[in-house]
Amino acid sequence: MLGTRYPRVGRAVALSSLAAVLCATACTPSPSPRPQRSGSGSAAPASSAAYDYSPFTEQTYEQVEVSDDPTRVTRFLPELNVSQAHSMIASRESPREIPGPDPQYWMNAVVTLEQDSVEALAERVDPHELSTLPALAPELQQYVPEGCTFTRLPLKNATPVTGATPASADSFQLTAFSLSTGCSTAIIMAEIVY
């Protein structure tokens, strides 16, 4: 009888050890993933090395793809004649949180403008060259052409030329607009509330 008891005791000890390990593993909180800043861990593209950007501080909670569809920009800026656009739009809210009644998004874009838009905007820019460009998402910095000189377009001056008005029920607000007349390029930042 003793000989048959020890295997059961061994199994009982093994099972209780396994239960303790599983309980400890299940009860120990795993580190929750921190919200990633867009572009964290990636090196800046070579073409952006010539520019000094303000620190990019927007949070992204999901992977954000760069879109090359100009209508993502012209939907909110209908008066701009855009030949190329690279943009990112991302939610400011964590998917783990209960969404608010008005979801908020940020938008960054690098656009190539047609000459008529460049000329109309050039009349309204601040004549001082920017030493630091706006806080552009690192993924978009590669689309800023090398060797350009950028100036700031005061936001009050942008609205008549860009047509920046809320698109349907959406609320759109420009937060930064930088222009290079020589490169026909604009860097655009905005907030969107759907």
C-alpha positions as CSV (number, residue, x, y, z in Angstrom):
1,M,0.0,0.0,0.0
2,L,2.9,2.4,0.7
3,G,4.4,1.8,-2.7
4,T,1.2,3.0,-4.5
5,R,0.9,6.0,-2.2
6,Y,4.1,7.7,-3.2
7,P,3.3,8.1,-6.9
8,R,0.1,9.8,-5.9
9,V,2.0,12.1,-3.5
10,G,4.5,12.8,-6.3
11,R,1.7,13.6,-8.7
12,A,-0.1,15.7,-6.0
13,V,3.1,17.7,-5.4
14,A,3.7,18.2,-9.1
15,L,0.1,19.3,-9.7
16,S,0.2,21.7,-6.8
17,S,3.5,23.1,-8.0
18,L,2.0,23.5,-11.5
19,A,-1.1,25.2,-10.1
20,A,1.1,27.6,-8.1
21,V,3.1,28.5,-11.1
22,L,0.0,29.0,-13.2
23,C,-1.6,31.1,-10.5
24,A,1.5,33.2,-10.1
25,T,1.7,33.7,-13.9
26,A,-2.0,34.5,-14.2
27,C,-2.0,36.8,-11.2
28,T,1.2,38.7,-12.2
29,P,0.2,41.7,-14.3
30,S,2.0,41.8,-17.6
31,P,3.4,45.1,-18.6
32,S,0.8,46.9,-20.6
33,P,2.0,48.2,-23.9
34,R,2.7,51.9,-23.8
35,P,1.1,54.0,-26.5
36,Q,3.7,54.3,-29.2
37,R,4.6,57.6,-30.7
38,S,4.3,57.3,-34.4
39,G,7.7,56.6,-35.9
40,S,9.3,55.5,-32.6
41,G,12.3,53.2,-33.1
42,S,12.8,54.2,-36.7
43,A,15.6,56.2,-38.0
44,A,14.9,59.5,-39.7
45,P,14.9,59.3,-43.5
46,A,18.1,60.6,-45.1
47,S,16.3,63.4,-46.9
48,S,15.1,65.0,-43.7
49,A,18.6,65.3,-42.3
50,A,18.9,68.9,-43.6
51,Y,15.9,70.1,-41.6
52,D,15.4,70.6,-37.9
53,Y,11.8,69.6,-36.9
54,S,10.0,70.4,-33.7
55,P,9.6,67.3,-31.6
56,F,6.7,65.1,-32.8
57,T,4.5,64.5,-29.7
58,E,1.2,63.1,-31.1
59,Q,0.3,59.7,-29.7
60,T,-0.8,56.8,-32.0
61,Y,-2.4,53.7,-30.6
62,E,-2.5,51.8,-33.9
63,Q,-0.2,51.6,-36.9
64,V,-0.9,54.6,-39.1
65,E,-0.2,54.2,-42.8
66,V,1.0,57.0,-45.1
67,S,-1.6,57.8,-47.7
68,D,-0.7,59.2,-51.1
69,D,-4.3,60.1,-51.9
70,P,-4.6,63.9,-52.4
71,T,-8.4,63.8,-51.7
72,R,-7.6,63.1,-48.0
73,V,-6.2,66.6,-47.9
74,T,-8.3,68.4,-50.4
75,R,-11.5,67.2,-48.7
76,F,-10.7,69.6,-45.9
77,L,-8.8,72.2,-48.1
78,P,-10.9,72.3,-51.2
79,E,-9.4,75.5,-52.7
80,L,-5.8,74.1,-52.8
81,N,-4.7,72.7,-56.1
82,V,-2.6,69.7,-55.0
83,S,-0.7,67.6,-57.5
84,Q,0.8,65.2,-54.8
85,A,0.0,64.5,-51.2
86,H,1.4,62.3,-48.5
87,S,-0.7,62.3,-45.3
88,M,-1.4,60.6,-42.0
89,I,-4.6,60.9,-40.0
90,A,-4.8,59.1,-36.7
91,S,-7.1,59.1,-33.6
92,R,-6.0,60.9,-30.5
93,E,-8.1,58.4,-28.4
94,S,-6.9,55.0,-27.2
95,P,-9.0,52.1,-28.4
96,R,-9.1,51.0,-24.8
97,E,-11.0,54.1,-23.7
98,I,-14.7,54.7,-24.1
99,P,-14.8,57.1,-27.2
100,G,-16.0,60.6,-26.5
101,P,-19.0,62.0,-28.3
102,D,-16.7,63.8,-30.8
103,P,-13.7,61.6,-31.7
104,Q,-10.6,63.7,-32.3
105,Y,-7.9,63.1,-34.9
106,W,-4.7,64.7,-35.9
107,M,-3.5,65.1,-39.5
108,N,-0.1,65.7,-40.9
109,A,0.5,66.2,-44.6
110,V,3.3,67.1,-47.1
111,V,1.8,68.3,-50.3
112,T,3.1,69.5,-53.7
113,L,1.1,72.4,-54.9
114,E,0.2,73.6,-58.4
115,Q,1.7,77.0,-59.2
116,D,-1.6,79.0,-58.9
117,S,-1.9,77.8,-55.2
118,V,1.7,78.6,-54.5
119,E,1.3,82.1,-55.9
120,A,-1.9,82.8,-53.9
121,L,-0.3,81.5,-50.7
122,A,3.0,83.3,-51.3
123,E,1.3,86.7,-51.0
124,R,0.2,85.8,-47.5
125,V,3.2,84.2,-45.8
126,D,5.3,85.6,-43.0
127,P,8.6,86.6,-44.9
128,H,10.9,85.2,-42.2
129,E,12.5,81.8,-43.0
130,L,11.7,79.1,-40.5
131,S,14.7,77.7,-38.6
132,T,12.6,74.8,-37.2
133,L,9.9,73.1,-39.2
134,P,6.6,72.0,-37.5
135,A,6.4,68.7,-35.6
136,L,5.9,66.5,-38.7
137,A,5.4,62.8,-38.2
138,P,8.7,61.0,-38.8
139,E,7.2,58.8,-41.5
140,L,6.3,61.9,-43.6
141,Q,9.7,63.7,-43.3
142,Q,11.1,61.7,-46.2
143,Y,8.6,63.4,-48.5
144,V,9.9,66.9,-47.8
145,P,12.2,67.8,-50.7
146,E,15.8,68.7,-49.9
147,G,17.1,72.2,-50.1
148,C,13.8,74.0,-49.6
149,T,13.3,77.2,-47.6
150,F,10.1,77.3,-45.6
151,T,8.1,80.2,-44.3
152,R,5.1,80.2,-42.0
153,L,1.7,81.0,-43.3
154,P,-0.3,82.6,-40.5
155,L,-3.4,80.5,-40.1
156,K,-5.8,83.5,-40.5
157,N,-4.2,84.1,-43.9
158,A,-4.6,80.5,-44.9
159,T,-8.4,80.2,-44.8
160,P,-9.3,82.3,-47.8
161,V,-6.8,80.6,-50.0
162,T,-7.2,77.0,-48.8
163,G,-10.9,77.0,-48.3
164,A,-10.4,75.5,-44.8
165,T,-13.9,75.1,-43.7
166,P,-15.6,72.2,-41.9
167,A,-16.3,69.5,-44.4
168,S,-20.0,68.5,-43.9
169,A,-20.4,67.8,-40.2
170,D,-16.7,67.4,-39.6
171,S,-14.8,70.1,-37.8
172,F,-11.4,70.9,-39.3
173,Q,-8.9,73.3,-37.8
174,L,-5.5,74.1,-39.2
175,T,-2.8,74.2,-36.5
176,A,0.3,74.9,-38.7
177,F,1.0,75.7,-42.3
178,S,4.5,76.0,-43.7
179,L,5.2,76.9,-47.3
180,S,8.2,76.6,-49.6
181,T,7.5,78.7,-52.7
182,G,10.7,77.5,-54.4
183,C,9.8,73.8,-54.0
184,S,6.0,74.3,-54.3
185,T,5.6,72.3,-51.1
186,A,3.5,72.8,-48.0
187,I,3.6,71.1,-44.6
188,I,0.2,71.1,-43.1
189,M,-0.9,70.2,-39.6
190,A,-4.6,70.0,-38.5
191,E,-7.0,68.8,-35.9
192,I,-10.2,67.0,-37.0
193,V,-13.3,66.3,-34.9
194,Y,-15.8,63.9,-36.5
